[in-house]
Amino acid sequence: MMSETAFIATIAVFWLSELAFGSLVVYWFVTQGFDDEEATASGVAPLEDRSDTMRSLGMWAAFFAVLVAGILLAS
């Protein structure tokens, strides 16, 4: 059986890994996902324009805010 300290440490590692992955996704979207004139002029198709990227990141932030609020309210 797992001790309470080991369980809390496991949960903390899980949340830290989620934060690291989320930060990587945000970094990638911010650095690679925005449309720019130079990429369009050179013929490289951008992934999406800035407003789509910001809307997507906002929806993910809202999702995680609701998730954390639900966890905090349940405890």
Backbone as JSON, one array per atom type, in Angstrom:
{
  "sequence": "MMSETAFIATIAVFWLSELAFGSLVVYWFVTQGFDDEEATASGVAPLEDRSDTMRSLGMWAAFFAVLVAGILLAS",
  "N": [[0.84, -1.17, 0.0], [0.44, 2.29, -0.64], [2.01, 5.07, 0.89], [0.74, 8.1, 2.43], [2.36, 10.32, 1.96], [3.87, 9.49, -0.25], [1.83, 9.27, -2.11], [0.95, 11.96, -2.32], [3.29, 13.07, -3.33], [3.39, 11.77, -5.79], [1.11, 12.83, -7.04], [1.91, 15.51, -7.13], [4.13, 15.35, -8.86], [2.79, 14.52, -11.16], [1.17, 16.81, -11.72], [3.2, 18.71, -12.12], [4.41, 17.64, -14.41], [2.3, 17.89, -16.2], [2.1, 20.69, -16.27], [4.59, 21.29, -17.4], [4.33, 20.08, -19.93], [2.13, 21.51, -20.93], [3.27, 24.06, -20.99], [5.21, 23.66, -22.96], [3.56, 23.19, -25.19], [2.23, 25.69, -25.39], [4.48, 27.33, -25.85], [5.29, 26.3, -28.35], [3.03, 26.91, -29.96], [3.07, 29.71, -29.78], [5.57, 30.39, -30.88], [5.62, 29.07, -33.36], [3.08, 29.02, -34.47], [1.99, 31.47, -35.26], [0.95, 33.63, -37.86], [3.01, 35.2, -40.26], [4.3, 37.83, -42.3], [6.72, 37.43, -43.68], [7.02, 34.64, -43.88], [4.82, 34.05, -45.46], [5.47, 35.47, -47.78], [7.75, 34.1, -48.6], [6.75, 31.72, -49.41], [6.29, 29.7, -47.65], [3.82, 28.06, -45.98], [1.99, 29.33, -43.29], [0.91, 27.97, -40.11], [-1.45, 28.82, -38.79], [-3.36, 31.83, -38.3], [-2.74, 34.64, -36.04], [-5.03, 35.32, -34.45], [-6.58, 32.98, -34.42], [-4.81, 31.25, -33.11], [-4.55, 32.51, -30.58], [-7.22, 32.37, -29.69], [-7.52, 29.59, -29.5], [-5.57, 28.98, -27.52], [-6.72, 30.41, -25.42], [-9.09, 28.99, -25.03], [-8.03, 26.54, -24.12], [-6.84, 27.44, -21.75], [-9.12, 28.23, -20.32], [-10.38, 25.74, -20.07], [-8.53, 24.35, -18.39], [-8.67, 26.0, -16.17], [-11.31, 25.59, -15.32], [-11.1, 22.87, -14.76], [-9.2, 22.83, -12.63], [-10.6, 24.41, -10.79], [-12.8, 22.75, -10.32], [-11.53, 20.59, -9.11], [-10.52, 21.83, -6.79], [-12.91, 22.67, -5.57], [-14.08, 20.23, -5.04], [-12.52, 19.16, -3.1]],
  "CA": [[0.0, 0.0, 0.0], [1.2, 3.53, -0.79], [1.83, 6.01, 2.01], [0.13, 9.39, 2.06], [3.42, 11.18, 1.42], [4.18, 9.02, -1.61], [0.69, 9.62, -2.95], [1.0, 13.41, -2.56], [4.44, 13.3, -4.21], [2.99, 11.31, -7.12], [0.19, 13.83, -7.58], [2.71, 16.7, -7.43], [4.9, 15.07, -10.08], [1.83, 14.52, -12.26], [0.81, 18.19, -12.04], [4.38, 19.36, -12.69], [4.58, 17.17, -15.79], [1.23, 18.54, -16.97], [2.5, 22.08, -16.45], [5.71, 21.32, -18.36], [3.8, 19.78, -21.25], [1.33, 22.67, -21.34], [4.19, 25.15, -21.34], [5.79, 23.32, -24.25], [2.53, 23.42, -26.22], [2.07, 27.14, -25.54], [5.69, 27.82, -26.5], [5.26, 25.92, -29.75], [2.02, 27.71, -30.64], [3.47, 31.11, -29.85], [6.71, 30.57, -31.78], [5.43, 28.47, -34.68], [1.72, 29.06, -34.96], [1.51, 32.77, -35.72], [1.14, 34.01, -39.25], [3.84, 36.37, -40.47], [4.4, 38.22, -43.69], [7.91, 36.87, -44.28], [6.77, 33.25, -44.24], [3.89, 34.06, -46.57], [6.19, 35.95, -48.96], [8.72, 33.1, -49.04], [6.03, 30.55, -49.89], [6.07, 28.74, -46.57], [2.47, 28.28, -45.47], [1.9, 29.32, -41.83], [-0.06, 27.02, -39.57], [-2.71, 29.54, -38.59], [-3.07, 33.22, -37.97], [-2.62, 34.97, -34.61], [-6.32, 35.3, -33.73], [-6.95, 31.57, -34.2], [-3.93, 30.71, -32.08], [-4.9, 33.08, -29.28], [-8.51, 31.8, -29.3], [-7.26, 28.21, -29.1], [-4.9, 29.0, -26.23], [-7.7, 30.87, -24.45], [-10.01, 27.88, -24.72], [-7.3, 25.6, -23.28], [-6.7, 28.04, -20.42], [-10.43, 28.14, -19.67], [-10.58, 24.33, -19.73], [-7.74, 24.01, -17.22], [-9.2, 26.76, -15.04], [-12.5, 24.86, -14.86], [-10.62, 21.62, -14.18], [-8.6, 23.12, -11.32], [-11.7, 24.86, -9.9], [-13.57, 21.56, -9.95], [-10.73, 19.8, -8.14], [-10.47, 22.55, -5.53], [-14.22, 22.65, -4.95], [-14.4, 18.87, -4.6], [-11.7, 18.75, -1.94]],
  "C": [[0.89, 1.25, 0.0], [0.93, 4.46, 0.39], [1.23, 7.32, 1.51], [1.16, 10.33, 1.43], [3.78, 10.78, -0.01], [3.05, 9.36, -2.57], [0.7, 11.1, -3.31], [2.15, 13.74, -3.5], [4.11, 12.87, -5.64], [2.05, 12.31, -7.78], [0.95, 15.09, -7.97], [3.53, 16.51, -8.7], [3.98, 15.06, -11.29], [1.49, 15.95, -12.68], [1.99, 18.95, -12.61], [4.62, 18.92, -14.13], [3.5, 17.75, -16.7], [1.57, 19.99, -17.26], [3.63, 22.19, -17.47], [5.21, 21.05, -19.78], [2.96, 20.95, -21.78], [2.2, 23.85, -21.74], [4.85, 24.9, -22.68], [4.8, 23.56, -25.39], [2.33, 24.91, -26.45], [3.28, 27.74, -26.24], [5.67, 27.51, -28.0], [4.23, 26.74, -30.52], [2.46, 29.15, -30.82], [4.6, 31.3, -30.86], [6.47, 30.07, -33.18], [4.06, 28.73, -35.28], [1.25, 30.39, -35.51], [1.86, 33.0, -37.18], [2.08, 35.21, -39.31], [4.04, 36.61, -41.96], [5.6, 37.6, -44.38], [7.69, 35.43, -44.72], [5.81, 33.17, -45.42], [4.59, 34.47, -47.86], [7.16, 34.9, -49.49], [8.06, 31.82, -49.52], [5.81, 29.48, -48.85], [4.71, 29.04, -45.96], [2.48, 28.26, -43.94], [0.81, 28.37, -41.35], [-1.42, 27.67, -39.38], [-2.38, 30.98, -38.2], [-3.16, 33.46, -36.46], [-3.94, 34.87, -33.86], [-6.79, 33.87, -33.46], [-6.11, 30.95, -33.09], [-4.31, 31.22, -30.7], [-6.25, 32.54, -28.79], [-8.34, 30.37, -28.8], [-6.59, 28.15, -27.73], [-5.85, 29.47, -25.12], [-8.67, 29.77, -24.05], [-9.32, 26.83, -23.86], [-7.14, 26.14, -21.87], [-8.01, 27.97, -19.65], [-10.72, 26.7, -19.23], [-9.82, 23.97, -18.46], [-8.19, 24.78, -15.99], [-10.43, 26.06, -14.46], [-12.09, 23.55, -14.19], [-10.05, 21.83, -12.78], [-9.67, 23.58, -10.33], [-12.54, 23.67, -9.44], [-12.84, 20.72, -8.93], [-10.72, 20.5, -6.78], [-11.81, 22.56, -4.81], [-14.6, 21.28, -4.41], [-13.61, 18.47, -3.34], [-12.04, 19.51, -0.68]]
}
